[in-house]
Amino acid sequence: MADTDKWYLKTEKAPSLYMWVFRNMAMGAVWAALVLFGLIAFILVIRAISFILPEDPFALLDTTGRLITAFA
């Protein structure tokens, strides 16, 4: 097979090895960015939930129990 028959060595507008490598590396960077920002978003959501919840985990149970006995 001659060098002119290899599509990835041609400099025409046909697909080239350089564009294939660039496209795959760019998609890898996009996936890495999505994973990174997804992880950051997950941590921020968990942190926001922790601010909403009370410090004492049993305080909500006590309050709910008192409300139920008050209405019953």
SULSUL-V911989 format. One record per residue. N is the residue number from 1. SS is DSSP state (A for helix, B for strand, O for the rest). PHI is phi as a letter, one per 40 degrees, with the letter a starting at -180 (999 if undefined). Layout:
n->[N/N]
ss->[SS/SS]
phi->[PHI/PHI]
This chain:
n->[1/2/3/4/5/6/7/8/9/10/11/12/13/14/15/16/17/18/19/20/21/22/23/24/25/26/27/28/29/30/31/32/33/34/35/36/37/38/39/40/41/42/43/44/45/46/47/48/49/50/51/52/53/54/55/56/57/58/59/60/61/62/63/64/65/66/67/68/69/70/71/72]
ss->[O/O/A/A/A/O/A/A/A/O/O/O/O/O/O/O/A/A/A/A/A/A/A/A/A/A/A/A/A/A/A/A/A/A/A/A/A/A/A/A/A/A/A/A/A/A/A/A/A/A/A/A/O/O/O/O/O/O/A/A/A/A/A/A/A/A/A/A/A/A/A/O]
phi->[999/c/c/c/c/c/c/c/b/c/b/c/c/c/d/b/c/c/c/c/c/c/c/c/c/c/c/c/c/c/c/c/c/c/c/c/c/c/c/c/c/c/c/c/c/c/c/c/c/c/c/c/c/c/c/c/c/c/c/c/c/c/c/c/c/c/c/c/c/c/c/c]
